[in-house]
Amino acid sequence: MTSWRPLLVALDIDGTLLKWVEGSGTTHEEIAPAVRDAVRRALDAGTQVVLASGRSAHGMTRIADLLGLHDEESERLWIVASNGAVVFRYPPLEVVHEETFDARAAVEAVLRHHPDALVAVEERGVGYRVNRHFPDGELSGEMKVTTVDDIVSGPVSRVIIRDPNATADDFVELGRKLGLHGTNYVVGWTAWLDLAPVGVSKASGLQYVADELGIAATDTLAIGDGRNDIEMLQWAHRGVAMGQSVEAVHEAADAVTASVYDDGVAVELAQWFPNGTGPGTPA
């Protein structure tokens, strides 16, 4: 075992901490005991644990609560939301950094190919503004139905485009075809496209947090399962893909752990924070 131990652990949520509900596009909102215990050992060892997700800010606080990441004596958490476009402290929820962009041209380009697609942007603290309702469970909070023109009328931190009648491969090919100049884009497990400002990713959000904490990427372990985790896995000293990830994620990672269904986060963290790890315990 190497003497290296991460000072910062960055964790994706859906498909990493939470198990997918087969065929529904949603996840079980519960943390496996083995995963929670492993995260607790990392915290007890003095390591910073940062959640990094494509979710909006208000969709992440409950997961922090389920993990027990904070108590009355600890400093407020750092959390990276919206694929790096939003960084906030919690509790209470306070946005401390946000990147925005003009998404109109990119959204119009995608809708020319998928005219029936669903479009959403975050309405902070409430939910999302959408052109039509998304399938149940796919967005957290309320959905306020409005027009696409209204949705992209001003700067936004992230746009979600979802076509239930298409596939992830359709969106991967569309992204390559369009180029989507002026934006970053990430395709999810289904035909789910996240648009963000150029240069913004979970890695850029984590770099902001690491700078604030005085921690280097070389002291960081990151674990994730999706295409939106690739930059994060490459940025960290040790980037670990979940076992069920697609091949592109495996290729970007330094290692592959067990699947989310076999508590892969707990398997990986046990290498650095074995049972008995805590204050005063040697590595």
Sequence and secondary structure as in RCSB ss.txt:
>XXXX:A:sequence
MTSWRPLLVALDIDGTLLKWVEGSGTTHEEIAPAVRDAVRRALDAGTQVVLASGRSAHGMTRIADLLGLHDEESE
RLWIVASNGAVVFRYPPLEVVHEETFDARAAVEAVLRHHPDALVAVEERGVGYRVNRHFPDGELSGEMKVTTVDD
IVSGPVSRVIIRDPNATADDFVELGRKLGLHGTNYVVGWTAWLDLAPVGVSKASGLQYVADELGIAATDTLAIGD
GRNDIEMLQWAHRGVAMGQSVEAVHEAADAVTASVYDDGVAVELAQWFPNGTGPGTPA
>XXXX:A:secstr
  S   SEEEE  BTTTB EETTTTEE S   HHHHHHHHHHHHTT EEEEE SS GGGTHHHHHHHT   TTS 
 EEEEEGGGTEEEEETTTEEEEE  B  HHHHHHHHHH TT EEEEEETTTEEEESS   TTSS SEEEE  HHH
HTSS BS EEEE TTS HHHHHHHHHHH  TTEEEEE SSSEEEEEETT SHHHHHHHHHHHHT  GGGEEEEE 
SGGGHHHHHHSSEEEE TTS HHHHHHSSEE   GGGTHHHHHHHHHS TT STT   
